[in-house]
């Protein structure tokens, strides 16, 4: 059993960072260091000289604004107790991936699999408002020279967003120069890899020493910016980057010409990237990085299914009832149990990969039993 405070539990459940709270207190005119808040959060120990009541009031208000329930705020400042840490227990498991069988394709008269190698042009990409905002944020990272991290579950559509963004830049924003390290194993990306990627994008001739190469990189970036170009470094699978490389990216990002930054940075990775950016050793990067999460399809699931089948020349409504599409969406919902002291949390896992899997599973079953129309009742039985 480990000592744990109610405050630390609530911080963890809401995903609240200490730096965010300290910043909020500063806006209220209260100076309270991150180290002091850490001691309060972990051991319940307060500095001898501070306005304890005012700080508690403002922190409670901040947590309430972040979605804390009255149960979470009750007895928030209780002392340390000997108790086991809260373990989140979801009542949902992601489905095992399943391909559409050849029998199902013949049964439903499909010439192509709607979910296999299906993205061949811009019209094949299914975009909702959240996706469009992400694309705008990525473009803004180039124009404003900012840092952005796109974080999402496996199968949430991050790679498709990256490909859509690359296509848009090539078609509509020729002034943006994309810089992408070529190392397939992101764990082996080094300072030299980053410099080589910039040299390749800006066509900088080879330099024999690292110092000469870095000087040439800085000079070329400034000259390119003076010629009206924007630079954006994109690294996918960024959850595999080392902390040293992340700190290096921050130093590259700090390169300026006058008041203008010469490069923006976009990291794309799975949820492990969020944990890595939460580490103390990369906090200077994290404080300046806008983190965006890929959202599930949610209410857009029926539109997504119709779009995928339309792209292969099939009307999805000839195969699925409206209720069946809603039931497929429901297959991706669950609850996360946080323990007796906290309310259960709704969980939405309606990411494209899981929707694809459930559609394939249902169609395979329907083909095996010879059912031409997939209904809500059939989806519930799968």
N, C-alpha and C positions, 0 to 999 in steps of 0.2 A: 504494500500500500504506500502511495506517495502523497505528500502534502499538496493540496490544491485549493485554490480560492474560488469562490463563486464568480468573482470578476474575471479570472482567467478562463473559466468555462464559457462565460458569455462572449468574451472576445473571440474565442475559438469558434463557437457556434455561428457567430455573425460574420466571421472573416475579417474582423477589425484589426488593423495594424496600430501598434503603439505610436508610430510617427504621425498617423492620421489624427489621433486623439490629441497629441501634443500640439499639432498645428491648429486644431480647432480651439484648444485652450488659448493659444497665442492670439487668435483672432478675437477672443473675449478679453484680451488684455492681461492674461495670466501666464507667467513664465514658469514652466514645469518641465524639467528635463526628461528625456527618454529613459535615462538610467533610473531616475526617481520613480517614474511610472512603472518601470519593470519590477522594482522592488515591491511596490504596492500590489502589483498584479500577481507576483509569484509568492511573496511572503506576507503580504498585508502590512508591510513596514512603511510608515510615513516619515518624511523629513521632519525634523523638529521645528523648523521655521518655514511654515507654509500655511495658506488659508485652506485648511482641510475641508471645511464645510462648503466653501465656494467651488472648490475643485470637484468635490463629489457631486454637487448639484449640476455642474456643467457636463461632467462625464455622463451622468444619468440621462440628461437631455440629449446628448449626442447619440448615446446608444439607442434611445427611444426613436430618434430620427432614422437610425439605421435598421429599424424594424424589431427592436427588442420588445418582447411581450411583458405584461405586468408581472407574470410569474418569474421571468428572468430578472427583472429589476428588483423584485422583492428580496430583502436581506442581501443585497448586492455586496455590502461591505463587511460581511461576516468574516470571522477569523478563519485561519487555515484549519482544515479538517482532514483527518486520515480517511481517505476513501479512494476507491479504484477510479481511474480515469474513465470518462464517458466513452463508450464505444458505439459509433453509429452502426445501426443494423438495418440496412435496406431490405425490404421484402420483395425485391425485384432482382432478377438476373438477366443480363444481356443474352439474347438468343445465340445459339451456335450458328455461324454463317452457313448458308445453304444456297446452292446454285439452282437455277431453274432447269429442270430435267428436260431431255430431248422429247420425252413423251408429252410433257406439259406444253412444250412449244408446238408440237404437232397438233395436240388436242385443241389448243386455243388459236391455232393457225397464225403463229407468230413467226415472221421471217428472221427476226433478230431478238436477242435478249435485251430487254429495255434497260438493264442495269449493268451490262458488261461492255467495257470499252465504248461507253455511250457518248462521251464528250468528244466531238470532232470539230465543232464550230461554236461560235458565240451563242447561237440560238439554242443549242443543246443545254446551256447552263440555266438551271432554275434559280432565280434570284427573288428574294423577298426584301422588304424595306431594310431589315437589319443587315443583310448582305450588302446592300447598296451603301449603307452608312459605313460599313467596314472598308469598302473600296474607296470611298471618299476620304476616310481617315488615313488610309495608306498613301493616297495621293497627297494629302496634306502633310504627311511626314516628309515627303520630298520637297514640297514648296516651302514649308516652314522650317525645315531642318530639324524635325523633332524625332523622338524615339517612341516606337510603338511595339507592343508585344501582342500578337494574336494567339490566343490560347483556346484549345478545344479538345474534346474527346476524340479518340480514334474513330474515324468515320463520320465526323461532324461536318466535313466539307471544306477543311482548311486548304487542301491542295487545289481543289477546284477554284476557290477564291483567289489563290495565288496565280493560277493559270489565267483566270479571267482578268486579273489586274495586269499581268504582263501583256496580255493581248490588247487591253485598252490603252496602255501606255504606248505600245508600238503603233497603234492605229491613230490615237488622238493626242498624244503628248510626246512628240519627238524630242522635246527639249529635256526630257527626263532620261538620264543614263542609269540603267540598272546595273548594279554590281552584285554578283552572286558567287561566293566561293565554290570551287569545283570539287573539293574533297567530299567523296561519298560518305565516308565515316566522319560524322561531325565531331566525334570525340577526339579526332586527330587534327582538327583545325587549330592552327597556331598563328602567331603574329605574322610569320612569313606567308602563310596561306592568305591572310587578309590583304597584305601588301601585294601579293601576286594577283589577287582578284582585281584590285584597283588598277594595277599596271595593265592587266589584260583589257579591262573595260575602257581605259583612257589611252591605250596603245603607247604605253611608256616603254622605251627600250630597256633592255636588261642592264642592270647595274651590278658590278661585281661584289660590292659589300652591302650589308643590310642598312648601314647608315646612309650611304649614297642613295639607295633605293627609297628609303623613307623620306629623304629630302626631296627626291624627284617626285614622289607621290604628293607631298604637300604642295609643291610648286605647281604641279599639273592640275590638282583640284582647284586651286585658287585661279589659275589661268582659265580653266574650263568654266568656272563660275562667272568670271568676268565676261566670258563670251556668251552668257545667257543660259548656260546649262544648269540643270538641277541634278543632284546625285542621290541615289537611294540604294543602300545596301540591304539586300533581302537574304535572310538565312532561314531556311526551313529545317525541320527536325532540330530546332534550337534547344530543345530540352536536353540534348546530348552535349551541349557546349560546356566547357570547363569554366569555373569561376574566373580564372585568369583571363580567358578570352573575352568574357562579358565585360570585365573591367577595362580591357584594352579597347573594346568597342566604344565605351564611354569616353575614353581619351581621344579617339578618332573623331567622335561626335563633337567634341569641344573645339575642334579646329575651326577657326573663323577667319573671315576676311572683312575687316572693319566690324560692323555690327551684324554681319550675316554669316550664319553657319553654312558650311559648304557641303554638308552631307546629312541626310536623314537615315535612320536605321529602322528596319522592321524585322522583328524576330517572330517566327511562326513555330509553334510547338504544341505538344500535348500537355496535359494538366501538370505533369512533372515540372514544366517550365515555371509555373506559378510558384511551386514550392522552392525551386532554385532561386527565383528572384526574391523570395522572402528571406533568404539567408543574409546574415549580418555582413558577410564579406563582400556582397555586391549591392549594398544598400544605396550607395551613391548613384548607381545606375537605376535602381528601382524607383527612387524618389523622383527621377526625371522621366520615367517611362510610363506612357499611357497604356494600361493593360486592358485589352478587349477580349471578351469571351464569346465564342461561337454559341449561338442560341439554338435550341431544338426547333424543329419545324412547327410543332404545336398545331394550331388551327389550320396551318397551311398544308397539312398532310394530304387531304384529298386533292388539292390543286397540284401538289408535287406528283402524286401518282398519275393524275390525268396528263400532266406535262410529259412524263417519261414515256407513257404509252403513245401519246400523240406524235412524239418524235420518231417512232417506228411505224407510224401510219395506222395506229389502232385506237379505237375509242374505248377508254377504260370503263365507261358506263355500260358497255356491252358485256363486260366480264364481272364487274363489281356493282352491287347496289350501293347507294349512298351510305346506308347504315353500316355496310361492310367496311367501307373506307374509314368511317369513324371508329369502328371496332379495332381496325389495324392500328390506328393511333392509340386507342386505349390499351393495346398490348404493351405499349412503351411507357406506361405510367405505373408508379408505385409510391411507397411511403418510406421515409427514413425515420427510424425510431431513435430518439436522442436520450432516452431514459425517462424515469418518472418525473424528473424536475423540469422537463422541457416538452413543448408540444411537438407532435410528429410533423415532419416536413414533407410536402408534396415533392415528388421527383418525376421529372419529365425527361425521358431518354429517346424522344422521337427524332433522333438524328438520321440522316439519309441512309447510312449503312444498316441500321436496325429496321427501318421501314422497308428497305430492299429485301432484307432477310425474311421478314414476316410475309411480304407479298409472295416471295418465292415459295415459302413453306405452304401457304394457303393454296396457291395455284397447283403445286405438286400434289397436294391431297385431293383437290377438286378433280384433277385430271385422272387420278388413280381410281376414284369412285364414279367417274363419268358425269360429274355435275357441271353443266355449262355456265350457270350463274352462281357467283359466290355471294352468300348472304351473311348477315351479322351472326346468325346462329352457327354457321359453319366456321367462321373465324374464331369464335369462342371455343370451339371444340379442338382447335389446333394447338 
